[in-house]
C-alpha cells in the first residue's frame, strides 16, 4: 500500500513538471542505475530497475521517444554488465531490447487509455460537453478567481424544446443526433475559457468568465444564430429560451448564480418561445 502511494505521489509530482525536467530526471535515473549496475557487477542483475526511467518516458512522452529511450537503456545495461564478453551476445541483446520495447509500448498504451477514460469521465456521453460534476468543479474555481480580481462574470441558462416531436416522427436516434448537432454548433461559437455543460435532457448552462451583461448578450446572439443555422432544413424546428445573469458581487456562489439564471429562464419561457431574460447582480 505504501509502495503504491509512493508511486502515485511520484507521478503526481512529475505531472506538475515541465517536459525538460521530466526528461532530465529520466536521464539521471538511467545514469545512476548504470553506475550502480557497474559497481554491483554481474553477480546480480539490475535490468528490472531500468524500467523505472523507461516507464517515466513512456507515460509522459510520445511512444516514439519512449521506444528510443528504451533502446538507450538497453545499451546502458549491456555496457554496465559487459554483455559483449558473454556467450550468445546477440540473443541477450535482442531479448532485453524486446523486453524494454514491449514494456514501453504497454505503458504508452495504458496512458492513452487513462487519458481517454479521464476525458470521458468529465464529459456528457451524448454531446461531448462538460457534465455537471466537472462544470461545478471548474466554475467554482473560476468564480473564486473572478471575485478575487473583482471582474464581471456571467452565466447563461439555456433550454431547448421540440425534441419530442422529432423523437415521435423520426425516432430517438434522430432526436439525439439533432441535439448533438445543436450543441456542436453552439460550442463552435464559444471561447476556450467558457464552460459549457449539459444539466440533463435539453437544458444547459454556460459560464462566461470576464464577461459583463453586454458581452453576455453578444454571446447569446451567437447562440441564437447557431441554433437557427441547425434549424435550417429541419422538418421540426427546435425552439429555445434563455436566462442570463451577470455578476460583480463578492462571495457569489455557483449555486446561487445558477438559481438566478434559471429563474430568469423560467420567466422567459413563460412569455413564449425564443424568449431571453437578463439580470444583473452587483
FISE-843002 format. One line per field, with one value per residue (C-alpha): residue number from 1; residue in three letters; x, y, z. Coordinates in Angstrom, 2 decimals, decimal comma. Each point is the difference from the previous one (the first is absolute). Layout:
! residues N
pos [NUM	...] $
code [ALA	...] $
x [X	...] $
y [Y	...] $
z [Z	...] $
***
This chain:
! residues 282
pos [1	2	3	4	5	6	7	8	9	10	11	12	13	14	15	16	17	18	19	20	21	22	23	24	25	26	27	28	29	30	31	32	33	34	35	36	37	38	39	40	41	42	43	44	45	46	47	48	49	50	51	52	53	54	55	56	57	58	59	60	61	62	63	64	65	66	67	68	69	70	71	72	73	74	75	76	77	78	79	80	81	82	83	84	85	86	87	88	89	90	91	92	93	94	95	96	97	98	99	100	101	102	103	104	105	106	107	108	109	110	111	112	113	114	115	116	117	118	119	120	121	122	123	124	125	126	127	128	129	130	131	132	133	134	135	136	137	138	139	140	141	142	143	144	145	146	147	148	149	150	151	152	153	154	155	156	157	158	159	160	161	162	163	164	165	166	167	168	169	170	171	172	173	174	175	176	177	178	179	180	181	182	183	184	185	186	187	188	189	190	191	192	193	194	195	196	197	198	199	200	201	202	203	204	205	206	207	208	209	210	211	212	213	214	215	216	217	218	219	220	221	222	223	224	225	226	227	228	229	230	231	232	233	234	235	236	237	238	239	240	241	242	243	244	245	246	247	248	249	250	251	252	253	254	255	256	257	258	259	260	261	262	263	264	265	266	267	268	269	270	271	272	273	274	275	276	277	278	279	280	281	282] $
code [UNK	UNK	UNK	UNK	UNK	UNK	UNK	UNK	UNK	UNK	UNK	UNK	UNK	UNK	UNK	UNK	UNK	UNK	UNK	UNK	UNK	UNK	UNK	UNK	UNK	UNK	UNK	UNK	UNK	UNK	UNK	UNK	UNK	UNK	UNK	UNK	UNK	UNK	UNK	UNK	UNK	UNK	UNK	UNK	UNK	UNK	UNK	UNK	UNK	UNK	UNK	UNK	UNK	UNK	UNK	UNK	UNK	UNK	UNK	UNK	UNK	UNK	UNK	UNK	UNK	UNK	UNK	UNK	UNK	UNK	UNK	UNK	UNK	UNK	UNK	UNK	UNK	UNK	UNK	UNK	UNK	UNK	UNK	UNK	UNK	UNK	UNK	UNK	UNK	UNK	UNK	UNK	UNK	UNK	UNK	UNK	UNK	UNK	UNK	UNK	UNK	UNK	UNK	UNK	UNK	UNK	UNK	UNK	UNK	UNK	UNK	UNK	UNK	UNK	UNK	UNK	UNK	UNK	UNK	UNK	UNK	UNK	UNK	UNK	UNK	UNK	UNK	UNK	UNK	UNK	UNK	UNK	UNK	UNK	UNK	UNK	UNK	UNK	UNK	UNK	UNK	UNK	UNK	UNK	UNK	UNK	UNK	UNK	UNK	UNK	UNK	UNK	UNK	UNK	UNK	UNK	UNK	UNK	UNK	UNK	UNK	UNK	UNK	UNK	UNK	UNK	UNK	UNK	UNK	UNK	UNK	UNK	UNK	UNK	UNK	UNK	UNK	UNK	UNK	UNK	UNK	UNK	UNK	UNK	UNK	UNK	UNK	UNK	UNK	UNK	UNK	UNK	UNK	UNK	UNK	UNK	UNK	UNK	UNK	UNK	UNK	UNK	UNK	UNK	UNK	UNK	UNK	UNK	UNK	UNK	UNK	UNK	UNK	UNK	UNK	UNK	UNK	UNK	UNK	UNK	UNK	UNK	UNK	UNK	UNK	UNK	UNK	UNK	UNK	UNK	UNK	UNK	UNK	UNK	UNK	UNK	UNK	UNK	UNK	UNK	UNK	UNK	UNK	UNK	UNK	UNK	UNK	UNK	UNK	UNK	UNK	UNK	UNK	UNK	UNK	UNK	UNK	UNK	UNK	UNK	UNK	UNK	UNK	UNK	UNK	UNK	UNK	UNK	UNK	UNK	UNK	UNK	UNK	UNK	UNK	UNK	UNK	UNK	UNK	UNK	UNK	UNK] $
x [0,00	2,87	1,79	-3,14	-0,41	3,63	-0,33	-3,21	1,59	3,07	-2,05	-2,15	3,18	1,26	-3,37	0,74	3,45	1,04	0,93	3,67	0,08	-1,65	2,51	2,88	-1,33	-0,30	3,55	1,47	-1,81	1,44	3,53	-0,32	-1,34	2,95	2,55	-1,59	-0,18	3,73	0,82	-2,24	1,58	-1,41	-0,97	-3,29	-2,15	-1,54	-1,72	-3,41	0,82	0,59	-3,77	-0,39	1,41	-1,54	-3,45	0,46	0,84	-2,85	-2,52	0,93	1,34	-1,11	0,47	2,82	2,14	-0,75	1,14	3,23	0,66	-0,69	2,75	2,37	-0,78	0,61	3,46	0,76	-0,78	2,16	2,95	-0,39	-0,13	2,71	-2,42	2,33	2,35	-2,73	-1,28	-3,06	0,49	-2,48	-2,73	0,47	-0,05	-3,13	-1,82	0,67	-0,79	-3,25	-0,84	0,55	-1,78	-3,03	-0,21	0,25	-2,83	-2,22	0,52	-0,62	-3,22	-1,13	0,59	-2,16	-2,80	0,36	-0,26	-3,03	-1,68	0,80	-1,40	-3,16	-0,59	-0,19	-2,29	-3,64	-0,14	-2,48	1,22	3,66	-0,21	0,68	-2,18	-1,47	2,62	2,94	-1,79	-0,53	3,65	1,39	-2,43	0,31	3,72	-0,68	-2,45	2,56	2,53	-2,56	-0,96	3,63	0,66	-3,36	-0,96	-3,40	-1,14	-3,20	-2,03	-2,44	-2,79	-1,17	-2,98	-0,78	-3,43	-1,48	1,84	-3,14	-1,44	3,24	0,06	-3,60	0,38	3,57	1,02	2,23	3,22	-0,97	-0,88	3,33	1,85	-1,76	0,73	3,69	0,05	-1,53	2,59	2,83	-1,17	-0,25	3,38	1,64	-1,02	1,55	3,38	2,50	-0,51	-3,80	-1,48	-2,98	-1,83	-3,13	-2,19	-2,23	-2,53	0,22	1,02	3,49	2,11	2,77	2,48	1,65	3,00	1,05	-3,33	-2,44	-3,65	0,76	2,57	-2,33	-2,77	2,46	0,68	-3,75	-0,39	2,61	-1,85	-3,27	1,71	1,53	-3,42	-1,53	2,74	-0,72	-3,77	0,29	-1,30	-1,40	-3,61	-0,49	1,72	1,52	-0,98	1,86	-0,32	2,90	0,71	3,12	1,45	3,16	1,69	2,48	-0,70	2,54	-0,80	-2,46	-0,24	-0,63	-3,17	-1,50	1,11	-1,65	-3,16	-0,24	0,63	-2,58	-2,57	0,61	-0,26	-3,36	-1,21	1,09	-1,66	-3,26	-0,12	0,25	2,63	3,22	-0,07	3,09	-0,02	3,04	1,00	2,91	1,31	2,45] $
y [0,00	2,34	-0,88	0,74	3,31	0,93	-0,80	2,05	2,94	-0,19	0,12	2,80	1,94	-0,64	1,11	3,49	0,18	1,24	-2,50	0,98	-0,68	-3,40	-0,94	1,07	-2,13	-3,05	0,49	0,45	-3,12	-1,98	1,26	-0,76	-3,46	-0,65	1,09	-2,20	-2,85	0,28	0,01	-3,01	-1,98	-2,97	-1,97	1,84	1,31	3,45	-0,23	0,27	3,39	1,62	-0,28	2,95	2,67	-1,84	0,17	3,74	0,63	-2,20	1,73	3,62	-0,06	-1,27	-3,70	0,58	1,85	-2,67	-2,73	1,85	0,45	-3,71	-0,89	2,42	-1,67	-3,41	1,01	1,60	-3,34	-1,82	2,28	-0,20	-3,80	-0,48	-2,03	0,04	-2,48	-2,59	-2,88	0,48	3,79	0,62	-2,03	1,79	3,41	-0,69	-1,53	2,97	2,58	-1,81	-0,12	3,74	0,94	-2,13	1,52	3,50	-0,66	-1,44	3,03	2,40	-1,82	0,09	3,77	0,42	-2,04	1,91	3,38	-1,20	-1,25	3,24	2,05	-2,13	0,26	3,78	0,06	-0,52	-3,21	1,24	3,52	-0,10	3,19	0,17	-1,94	1,67	-1,26	1,26	3,27	0,64	-0,73	2,25	2,89	0,11	0,63	2,57	1,93	0,13	1,49	2,49	1,11	0,41	2,20	1,81	-0,95	-0,42	-3,51	-1,31	-3,17	-1,03	-2,51	-1,48	-2,22	-1,60	-1,33	-1,93	-3,30	-1,91	0,66	-1,15	-3,15	-0,83	0,54	-1,18	-1,98	0,60	-0,43	2,91	2,08	-0,74	0,77	3,35	0,86	-0,82	2,15	2,92	-0,28	-0,27	3,14	1,94	-1,24	1,25	3,55	-0,09	1,08	-2,49	1,49	-0,48	-3,02	-1,71	-2,87	-2,09	-0,09	-2,73	-0,45	3,13	2,49	1,49	2,51	2,16	1,87	3,06	1,28	3,67	0,79	2,84	0,09	1,64	-2,64	-2,72	1,23	-0,19	-3,61	-0,69	1,44	-2,46	-2,84	1,02	0,15	-3,44	-1,46	1,66	-1,43	-3,55	0,54	0,81	-2,91	-1,80	-1,13	0,75	3,19	0,05	2,99	1,49	2,14	1,64	1,52	2,14	1,37	2,12	0,43	2,27	-0,96	-1,45	-3,37	-0,94	-3,79	-2,12	-1,43	3,47	1,06	-2,99	0,53	3,64	-0,92	-2,80	2,39	2,38	-2,93	-0,96	3,59	0,01	-3,36	1,29	2,66	-2,48	-1,59	1,84	2,12	1,42	1,50	1,79	1,07	1,62	-0,72	2,46] $
z [0,00	0,89	-3,25	-2,02	1,82	-0,71	-3,72	-0,27	1,83	-2,24	-3,19	1,37	0,71	-3,54	-1,44	1,35	-1,59	-3,43	-2,71	0,20	3,74	-0,45	-2,72	2,24	2,87	-2,30	-1,31	3,50	1,24	-2,91	0,69	3,73	-0,84	-2,33	2,60	2,67	-2,52	-0,70	3,73	0,70	-2,82	-1,86	3,09	0,26	-2,85	0,27	-3,38	1,65	1,55	-3,41	-0,43	2,39	-2,38	-2,95	1,61	0,64	-3,65	-1,24	2,26	-0,69	-3,56	-3,39	-0,71	-2,51	2,56	2,60	-2,41	-0,77	3,71	0,59	-2,48	1,77	3,34	-1,55	-1,21	3,39	1,59	-2,59	0,74	3,80	-0,07	-2,63	-2,12	-3,02	1,68	0,66	-2,09	-2,19	-0,04	-2,82	1,67	3,35	-1,72	-2,04	2,96	2,27	-2,70	-0,78	3,70	0,47	-3,23	0,86	3,47	-1,49	-2,45	2,76	2,27	-2,90	-0,84	3,62	0,03	-3,13	1,59	3,26	-1,76	-1,95	3,16	1,82	-2,88	-0,21	3,75	-0,31	-3,02	-0,81	-2,01	-2,62	-0,72	1,02	2,09	3,74	2,40	3,08	2,46	-2,07	-0,78	3,72	0,73	-2,73	0,41	3,79	-0,49	-2,75	2,18	2,81	-2,44	-1,37	3,51	0,98	-3,05	0,34	-3,56	-1,60	-0,85	-1,50	-0,13	-2,72	0,66	-3,29	-0,63	-3,37	-0,93	-2,90	0,28	0,98	-3,46	-1,62	2,14	-0,88	-3,75	-0,62	3,06	3,00	-1,95	-2,25	3,04	1,68	-3,23	-0,32	3,65	-0,48	-3,17	1,91	2,76	-2,52	-1,83	3,27	1,24	-3,20	0,97	3,47	1,31	1,41	3,47	-0,07	1,80	-1,66	1,70	-0,38	3,09	-1,37	-2,76	-2,16	2,69	0,11	1,90	-1,41	2,19	-1,53	1,99	-0,24	-1,68	0,82	-1,04	-3,35	-0,96	1,32	-2,31	-2,91	0,94	0,14	-3,50	-1,24	1,71	-1,66	-3,41	0,56	0,84	-3,07	-2,24	1,15	-0,31	-3,68	-2,01	3,05	-0,16	3,70	1,14	3,48	2,14	2,94	3,11	1,74	3,39	0,41	3,22	0,28	3,34	1,75	3,57	2,45	1,55	-2,74	-0,14	-3,07	1,54	0,46	-3,47	-1,67	2,04	-1,16	-3,63	0,15	1,46	-2,92	-2,40	1,50	-0,43	-3,64	-0,61	1,43	-2,70	-2,88	-2,22	-0,81	3,14	1,70	3,51	1,46	3,48	1,83	3,49	1,59] $
***
